[in-house]
């Protein structure tokens, strides 16, 4: 029996899989995939505080070419103010509402339904599905990659189903992403009464100088595929609730989104040097979420573009804009391109996918598979 695209999407949405919870979502997907010939491997990775995380790897066929589809079954919290329940899928005016409809349970269902159309393909087809894309990503896709390498599974190309389309389905695919690093700066001082400043050491002026210098940095001017790297100050705080107290410490948080001209570790050292020059006793903690990557335009991106044009008549733009995704891990394995639904309502109240878009996405994914396996 053929998979029912809408029913599968609705069943996935009905699972309240707010990261890191699975809430049965991967079980729903596993059952659907097994029914169309996939061998499904499920495993739990990690421990608190970033785990445990449910992950899934499904595979069908053997040999080359090896196409893998990657995605995530977890979603962000729904928030208050939905029309109805975020996890009770409803259809109204040809729109399917529910948390994850766009990001990205709709794409998971579309890929499964597309794979159902090509049960007798040559080569290898796989799905890489994590429950931690919306979270710290410590025990998600990176853990699946470790497992795949231990099993000897190496895709030739990877398609990530993130919602990349902007104004209409098919107008944008992502061939790269910027890297990201968060940093926490703490400048120590000596707390005291504002009337006796000589008995205290106010850390705020030093932090203000640091923030000013960081804000004035020109990291680069971008290149053919990436916009200029940018540093943003995202928080400044002393924790001081009094008006007559000089604080004992001042803190700031920054984020740098950087292109492939930069490396995360180099950006961290640049910030450390600026901080040390103004406040030698200050502390800087850093967490690099991922490095920038670029899958240069070539056969794989052209194949995807052709499949989109075949189904929609749209010629997509090749882009590297937006935030990070698990493609930052997957791109180390094979050429990686992202393509999925319109992203207008992702993470918003009343997230919804147009049912015609969901059906068209299924046909695009099927067209991509036909092209990949015909080429093999």
N, C-alpha and C positions, 0 to 999 in steps of 0.2 A: 504494500500500500504506500502511495506517495505521501511525503510529508506535507502537512498543511501549514503553509507559511504563517498565516495569521494566528492559527491556534498555537503554534510553537512560540511565536513572539509573545502572545498573551500569557502563555504558561510561564515563560521566563520572567516577564514583568511581574507576575503574581508572587514571585519569590522575593521577599524583602531583603535582598543581599547587599545591605549597606556595609561597605568595607569596614572590617575584614570578614564579616559574616557571609556564609554561603547560602544559608536558608533554603537549600535544595536546588538552587539554580543549576549547578553543574550536573546534578543527578538527572534533571529534566533534559539537559543537552546530551548527556551520555546516552540516555535511552533512545533519543532520536537518532543519534549517530550510529549506534549499534544496529538499529533497525535497517540502516542502509549500508551495512557492510564494513563499518569502521571497527577496528580493535581499539578499545578505549582503556587508557591507563590513568588512574586517579591516585593522587598521593598528597599527603599533608607535609608542609615544609615549615620549619622554624618553630620558635617558641616566643613567649612574651618578652619584651613588650610589642614587637612588631609582628608576631605570629600567634598561633599557628595559622597558616594560609592553605586553603584548598586550591589545588592546581589540577589541570587536565591536559593530557596529550592524547590525541586520537589519530590513527593512521590507517590508510587503505591503499592497497597496491604495493608495487615494489619497483625498484630500478629508477632510471632517469627518464624524463626530468622529474625533479622533486620540488613540488610547489607546496608551501606551507602558508596557511592563513592564521593570523594571530589576532587575539582580542581578549576581552576581559568580561567576566560575569558580575563583578562587583559594581556598585553604583554609589554616588554621593548621597548623603542624607536628603530626604525630600524637602524638609523645611515646612513651615506652617503656611496655610493659605491656599491649598489646592482646592480645585473644584472636584469634590469627591475624594476618594482615597488614592494616594500615589501608587499603591500596589494592588489596586483593583482596576485592571485594564478596562477601558471603555472606548467605544467607537462613536464618534459624532461628526457629521459632515465630512466623512471620508478621512478623518484623522483618528489615529489610534493613540490614546493618552495613557501615560504611565511613566514612572521613573525608570529610566533605562531604555525607553522606546527608541531614542536616538543614540544615546551613549551608554552601551552599545549593543544592547540585547537584540535590537532590530537587525543589526549587521550579522550577529551570530546566527540568527534564524535564517537570514537571507543566504548566507554561505552554505548552511546545511541544506537548505532547499535547492540551491544551485548544484551542490554535490549529488543530490538525489537525481538530478537530471542526467548526470554522467556517471552512472554506476559502473560502466565497463571501460573506463579510461585506461590508457597505458600509463606507465610511470607511477609516481607516488604522490598522494594527496594527504596532507596532515592538517590538524588544527592544534594550535598552541593557545590554551585558555587559562588565564590566571584569575585569582580572586583578589588581587592586590594592586591593580593598576591605579586605583583612585587613592590608595594609601601610601605608606612609605616605600613600597616596592622592594622591600628587603628580601622577602621570601617568595616573590612572585615569579615573574618571567625569568629573572636571573637564575632562580633555582631550577626552573624547567630546562633552561639551556644547559645547566650542569648535568641534569639527568639525561637529556638528549645526547650530549657528547659522550657520556658514559655508555650509552646504548648504541653509539655509532650512527645516530641520525643527523645528517647534515643536509639541509635544504639547499637547492640551487637558487631559489628566490623566495622572498617572503612578502606577502600582502597583508597589511594591517588594516583592520576595518574601522578605524577611528572616523568620526564624522568630519570630513574635510571639506565638503561642499559648502559654498557660501550662499549665493543667491538662488541657485537652482542645482539640482542633482547633476553632478558630473563636471561642474565648472572649475574645480580645483582638486589636484592631487598633491600630496606632500612627498617631496623627494629628499627632504632633510629636515633637521630640527636644530635649533640653537641649544647649547649647553646651559646648565643652570647651577649656580652655587649660592647658598645662603651662608651668611656670616653674622656672628653675634659679637659685638664689641662691648667690653666693660672697662670703663676708666675708674680706678679707685680714687677716693678722696678721704678726707677726714670730716666727719659730721660735727656740726657745732651751731651755736646761736648766731643768727645773722648780725646781731649787734656786736659780736666779738669775732670778726672774720680772721683776725690774726691768730686765733686759737683753732682755726679750722683750715681745711684745704678744699675749695670748691672744685669738683671735677667737671662741672658743666662747661666752662670756657674751653678746656682742652678738648672735650668731646665736640663742641661747636666748631672748633678749628678743623678737627678730623672730618666731620660731616661736610664742611664747606669744601675742603680739598678733594674729598671723594666725589662730591657732586660735580666738581669742575673737571674731572678727568675725561679726556677723550681717549677711549680705549682703542678705537680704530674707526675707519670710515666705511666699513663694509666691503663687499666685493660683488662679483656678478650674480651670486645666488643668495647672499645674505645681507640683511640690513646691518647697520653699525651695531656693535655690542653696546649694551647700556647698563649702567649701574643705577639702582634706585634705593633710596633710604626708605625703609618700610615701617620703622618704628623708632622712637626716641623716648626714653623713660628714666625716671629717677626713683619711682616708687615713693615719692615724698608727698604726704598729704598735708603737711603743715606749711604755713606761710612764713614762719620765723625760724626755719631750720635749714642750714646748708646741708645738702644730702651727702651721704657717705660714699655714694657711687652713682655713676651715670652710664646708661646703656643705650646702645643703638643696634638696630638690625638692618642689614642690607641684603639685596639680591642682585646678582649680576647675571644677565642673559647674554651669552657670548656666542659668536659665530666660529666658523672653523679656522679663523686666523688665530684663535686663542686656545689655551688649555686651562682647565680649571685650576690646577695647582699653581700655575704662573699668576693667575688673577689673585689667588689667596696670598701669595707672597708679596705681590704689589701692595695689597691692602695692609698687610702686616707691617711693611716698611713705613707706610704713611702714618699708621697708628703709633708705631714705636718712636717716630721722630717727634711727635707731639706729646706722647704720654708713655714713656718707657716702661712703666709698671702695668700698663693696660694688658688685658687678655683678649685674644681673638680666637674664637672657635669657628670652624668652617665645616660645612657639609656639601660636597659636590654631588648633586642629584644625577648628573650625567654630562657627558661630553657632547659637543656638537658633532653632527655627522652629515654627510652628503652622499646620496646615491646619484652619481652623475648621470644625466640623461643618456639613455642608451636603449638597448633592445627591450628591456623589461618595462621601462616607463612608456616606451612607444607602444608596446603590446597592450598595456592597460589603457592608454589614450585611445587606441584604435577600437578597443572593446566598448569604451564609453561612447565614442562617436557613433558606433554601429547601432547602439540601443537608443541613445538620446539625441543624436545629431549635434551634440556639444563637443567642442574641442577644448579639453581642460587646460588650465594654466598650471605650470609646474611651480610649486611654491615651497618655501622653507619657513613661513611665518607661523606664529602661534606658540603655544607652550610646549612642554616636553611630553613625550609619550614613551611607551615601552619599546618603540622602534629604536631608541638609543641603545638598548641592549641587543636587540635582534640584528641590527645592522652589522654587528661584529661577526655574525655567522654567514650572511649572504646579502646580496643586493636587496634592499628593503624599501618598499613604497607603501604609502598610506592612502587609502581611498574609502570613503563611506558617505553616509547620509548628510543632509543639510544640518549645520550645527547651530542654527538660530535658537533652538530651545534647550540645548543641552545644559544641564545643571540648573535650569530654571524651574519655577513653578509651572505646573501644567505642561511638562515636557510632552511633546507629541511628534509623531511621524505621519506624513501623508501616506496613505495606503498605496496610491499609485507609485510613489517613490520607492516604497519598500518592495513592491513587485518589480519595478525597473532595476533596482539594485540587485535583486536575485538574478535577473537576466544578464546584467553586466558581469556579475561574478561567474555565471555560467559561460559567457562569451570569453572571459579571460581563461578559464579552464580549457575550453576548446582550443584556444590559440596555443596555450602552453603545451598541451599534450599532442596537438597536431604537429608542433615544431619538433617534439621529441621523437 
